[in-house]
Amino acid sequence: MASDSHIPERAEWLPKSVEQYVLSEKFDVVIHAGDVVDEELIEFFRKYVSSELYVVRGNMDYLKLPRYVKIAVEGVDLGVIHGDRVYPRGNIAALTRAAITLKTKLLISGHTHTSFIVYDRSGVLHVNPGSITGVWSGVGGSGVPSFAELRVSSKTVTVALYEILGDTLIQKELRSYTL
């Protein structure tokens, strides 16, 4: 799962350690939560990572992409939005309303350029993979390249957040939830 790549406007390409990781693993589905900016990254994911690819439109995208996507993975419904219509950025209450509108208990969003996992009191799991390239945003962001990986089995969702520090890929968080 990725978001906010901004290639080629703010970053030339994926960090090498991210590219090496995604090329070495097997992924059934790839999700990008917007601000992909150029079709080159979409084609890279589709050709080399997974043919099942879902990308939503971010506020910096001028591609013909949907504003949201709802899919089922192993019996778990998940929704994907960019999050640019949520104020302030990353506001969990507003993101929960979006999840309720999409009728899903798992919402993937971007726009903040900072990764997070939040399981709110209404039972919605929020995952934001941050910026896969670590580029700047209009209000900051972490500046650290990051992405997330979901594993879904029998209504159990395991989320791993990864960050790139220097040239090293590290697992920042690993959490499991039953939805």
C-alpha positions as CSV (number, residue, x, y, z in Angstrom):
1,M,0.0,0.0,0.0
2,A,1.4,3.4,-1.0
3,S,0.4,7.0,-1.2
4,D,1.7,10.4,-2.1
5,S,4.5,9.4,-4.5
6,H,4.4,12.7,-6.4
7,I,6.6,11.2,-9.2
8,P,8.1,13.0,-11.2
9,E,7.0,16.4,-9.8
10,R,8.6,16.1,-6.3
11,A,10.6,12.8,-6.5
12,E,12.4,11.2,-9.4
13,W,11.5,7.6,-8.5
14,L,10.9,5.3,-5.5
15,P,13.8,5.0,-3.0
16,K,16.0,2.0,-4.0
17,S,15.2,0.0,-0.9
18,V,11.5,0.3,-1.6
19,E,11.8,-0.7,-5.2
20,Q,14.0,-3.7,-4.2
21,Y,11.5,-4.8,-1.6
22,V,8.4,-4.6,-3.8
23,L,10.2,-6.4,-6.6
24,S,11.3,-9.2,-4.3
25,E,7.9,-9.9,-2.6
26,K,4.7,-11.5,-3.9
27,F,1.7,-9.2,-3.6
28,D,-1.9,-10.2,-4.6
29,V,-3.1,-6.6,-4.7
30,V,-1.5,-3.1,-4.8
31,I,-3.3,-0.1,-3.5
32,H,-2.2,3.5,-4.0
33,A,-4.1,6.2,-2.0
34,G,-3.6,9.0,-4.4
35,D,-1.1,11.7,-5.6
36,V,0.6,9.2,-7.9
37,V,0.8,12.1,-10.4
38,D,2.1,10.2,-13.4
39,E,1.1,6.9,-15.0
40,E,4.7,5.6,-15.0
41,L,4.4,4.4,-11.4
42,I,1.0,2.8,-12.1
43,E,2.5,0.9,-15.0
44,F,5.5,-0.2,-12.9
45,F,3.3,-1.6,-10.2
46,R,1.0,-3.3,-12.7
47,K,3.8,-4.8,-14.7
48,Y,6.3,-5.9,-12.0
49,V,4.4,-6.1,-8.7
50,S,0.7,-7.1,-9.2
51,S,-1.8,-7.0,-12.0
52,E,-4.5,-6.3,-9.5
53,L,-4.0,-2.6,-8.8
54,Y,-6.3,0.0,-7.3
55,V,-5.4,3.7,-7.4
56,V,-7.6,6.7,-6.3
57,R,-7.2,10.3,-7.4
58,G,-5.4,12.7,-5.1
59,N,-5.6,16.5,-5.2
60,M,-2.4,16.6,-7.3
61,D,-3.5,13.9,-9.8
62,Y,-4.8,14.9,-13.2
63,L,-5.2,11.3,-14.4
64,K,-8.6,9.7,-14.9
65,L,-8.8,7.9,-11.5
66,P,-11.8,7.3,-9.2
67,R,-12.2,9.4,-6.1
68,Y,-12.7,6.3,-4.0
69,V,-12.6,2.5,-4.3
70,K,-14.2,-0.2,-2.3
71,I,-13.0,-3.7,-2.7
72,A,-13.1,-7.0,-0.8
73,V,-9.9,-8.9,0.1
74,E,-10.4,-12.3,1.7
75,G,-13.8,-11.4,2.9
76,V,-12.8,-8.0,4.4
77,D,-14.3,-4.9,2.7
78,L,-11.9,-2.0,2.5
79,G,-12.3,1.5,1.3
80,V,-9.6,3.7,-0.3
81,I,-9.7,7.5,-0.5
82,H,-7.0,10.1,-0.8
83,G,-8.2,12.2,2.1
84,D,-7.8,15.7,0.6
85,R,-11.5,16.4,1.4
86,V,-10.8,15.8,5.2
87,Y,-10.1,18.8,7.4
88,P,-7.8,19.0,9.2
89,R,-5.6,16.5,7.3
90,G,-5.8,13.0,8.8
91,N,-8.8,13.9,11.1
92,I,-10.0,10.5,12.4
93,A,-13.6,11.5,13.0
94,A,-13.9,12.8,9.4
95,L,-12.2,9.7,8.1
96,T,-14.5,7.5,10.1
97,R,-17.5,9.3,8.5
98,A,-16.0,8.5,5.1
99,A,-15.6,4.8,6.1
100,I,-19.3,4.7,7.3
101,T,-20.4,6.3,4.0
102,L,-18.4,3.6,2.1
103,K,-19.9,0.9,4.5
104,T,-16.5,-0.4,5.4
105,K,-14.6,-1.1,8.6
106,L,-11.1,-0.6,7.0
107,L,-10.2,2.7,5.4
108,I,-7.0,3.4,3.6
109,S,-6.2,7.0,3.1
110,G,-3.2,9.3,2.3
111,H,-2.7,13.1,1.9
112,T,-0.9,13.6,5.3
113,H,2.5,12.3,4.1
114,T,2.8,10.7,7.5
115,S,2.0,7.1,8.2
116,F,-0.4,5.9,10.9
117,I,-2.6,3.1,12.1
118,V,-5.6,4.0,14.2
119,Y,-8.3,1.7,15.4
120,D,-11.1,4.0,16.5
121,R,-13.8,3.5,19.1
122,S,-16.4,3.0,16.4
123,G,-14.6,-0.1,15.1
124,V,-13.0,1.4,12.0
125,L,-9.4,0.6,11.3
126,H,-7.6,3.5,9.6
127,V,-4.4,2.9,7.7
128,N,-2.3,5.7,6.1
129,P,0.9,4.5,4.5
130,G,2.4,8.0,4.4
131,S,4.5,9.1,1.4
132,I,6.3,6.3,-0.3
133,T,8.9,8.8,-1.5
134,G,9.0,10.9,1.6
135,V,8.4,14.1,-0.3
136,W,7.2,17.4,1.2
137,S,3.5,18.3,1.4
138,G,1.7,21.6,1.8
139,V,1.6,21.2,5.6
140,G,4.7,19.2,6.3
141,G,4.6,15.5,6.6
142,S,7.3,13.3,8.2
143,G,9.8,13.6,5.3
144,V,10.5,9.9,5.8
145,P,9.6,7.5,2.9
146,S,7.0,5.0,4.1
147,F,4.5,2.4,3.0
148,A,2.2,-0.2,4.5
149,E,1.6,-3.9,3.9
150,L,-1.7,-5.7,4.8
151,R,-2.2,-9.4,5.3
152,V,-5.8,-10.5,5.5
153,S,-6.9,-13.9,6.6
154,S,-10.2,-15.0,8.1
155,K,-11.3,-11.4,9.0
156,T,-7.9,-10.8,10.7
157,V,-6.0,-7.9,9.3
158,T,-2.3,-7.6,10.1
159,V,-0.8,-4.2,9.2
160,A,2.9,-3.6,8.9
161,L,4.2,0.0,8.4
162,Y,7.7,0.4,6.9
163,E,10.0,3.4,6.8
164,I,13.2,4.0,5.0
165,L,15.9,5.5,7.2
166,G,19.0,6.3,5.1
167,D,19.1,3.4,2.7
168,T,17.7,0.9,5.2
169,L,14.1,-0.4,5.2
170,I,12.8,-0.9,8.7
171,Q,9.5,-2.2,10.0
172,K,8.1,0.6,12.1
173,E,4.9,-1.0,13.4
174,L,3.2,-4.4,13.2
175,R,-0.4,-4.8,14.5
176,S,-3.3,-7.2,14.0
177,Y,-7.0,-6.6,14.3
178,T,-10.1,-8.7,13.9
179,L,-12.8,-6.9,11.8
